[in-house]
Structures are given as C-alpha cells and as structure tokens.
Amino acid sequence: MAPAANTVERLEERQIGQQLDEVETRLVDQLAGRKEITEERVRNIVRAIRERFADARIRAFLPILVERAARRELGL
C-alpha cells in the first residue's frame, strides 16, 4: 500500500477513535446523577462493545453502532 494511503488510514482511525471517545463521554454525561448507572459501568460497557467491533473491516459506522449497542445494554 502506498504511504499516502497509510497516512489517510491512520487519520481515519484516529478520527474514529475520537468519535468513539465522544460517544463514551456523551453517555457518561447524559447519565450523570443516575445512581443505578455508574460512570464506571457506562465506560466498561462502551469499552466492551468497542472490543467486539475491533476486527470490523468497515469502520466508518463504528461510533453509531457502538452508541446504539451501549444504549440498548444500558436500557436507554
């Protein structure tokens, strides 16, 4: 693969990582103050779901897929 392609892939991967971090932060912020759902639980769920998608070939939709799965698991 050409060096430019590798650079683009790394940039895209970084952007997706940032978006996934934003999903985690958004859910933590949204659920702040709810005693039944701790911040630690939210973070653990999001990270576990991220790991399930670690080998996904198409990564552009990971943030929305992770957020939807986390919301389902959290009962939202």
VOMAR-130110 format. One record per residue (C-alpha): residue number from 1; chain; x, y, z; residue in one letter. Coordinates in steps of 0.5 Angstrom, whole numbers, plus 500, padded with zeros to 3 digits. Each point is the difference from the previous one (the first is absolute). Layout:
% VOMAR-130110
NUM;A;X;Y;Z;a
...
***
This chain:
% VOMAR-130110
1;A;500;500;500;m
2;A;502;507;498;a
3;A;503;504;506;p
4;A;494;506;499;a
5;A;495;494;501;a
6;A;503;498;506;n
7;A;500;507;503;t
8;A;493;501;498;v
9;A;498;493;503;e
10;A;504;503;507;r
11;A;496;506;499;l
12;A;493;497;499;e
13;A;502;495;506;e
14;A;502;506;505;r
15;A;493;504;498;q
16;A;496;493;501;i
17;A;504;499;507;g
18;A;498;508;502;q
19;A;493;499;498;q
20;A;499;493;504;l
21;A;503;504;506;d
22;A;495;505;499;e
23;A;495;495;500;v
24;A;502;498;507;e
25;A;500;507;502;t
26;A;494;501;498;r
27;A;496;494;503;l
28;A;504;502;507;v
29;A;498;507;500;d
30;A;493;498;498;q
31;A;499;495;505;l
32;A;504;504;506;a
33;A;496;500;506;g
34;A;496;494;499;r
35;A;502;495;506;k
36;A;498;494;496;e
37;A;505;501;495;i
38;A;507;502;502;t
39;A;505;503;495;e
40;A;505;494;501;e
41;A;494;496;498;r
42;A;499;504;494;v
43;A;507;500;498;r
44;A;501;493;501;n
45;A;494;498;495;i
46;A;503;505;495;v
47;A;507;497;500;r
48;A;497;493;500;a
49;A;496;502;494;i
50;A;506;503;496;r
51;A;504;494;501;e
52;A;494;496;497;r
53;A;501;504;494;f
54;A;507;500;500;a
55;A;501;496;494;d
56;A;495;503;496;a
57;A;502;501;492;r
58;A;496;507;499;i
59;A;501;504;506;r
60;A;496;507;498;a
61;A;494;498;503;f
62;A;503;497;507;l
63;A;498;506;504;p
64;A;493;500;499;i
65;A;500;492;500;l
66;A;504;501;507;v
67;A;495;505;503;e
68;A;494;496;498;r
69;A;502;494;503;a
70;A;502;503;506;a
71;A;493;504;501;r
72;A;497;493;499;r
73;A;504;497;505;e
74;A;499;506;505;l
75;A;493;500;499;g
76;A;499;506;496;l
***
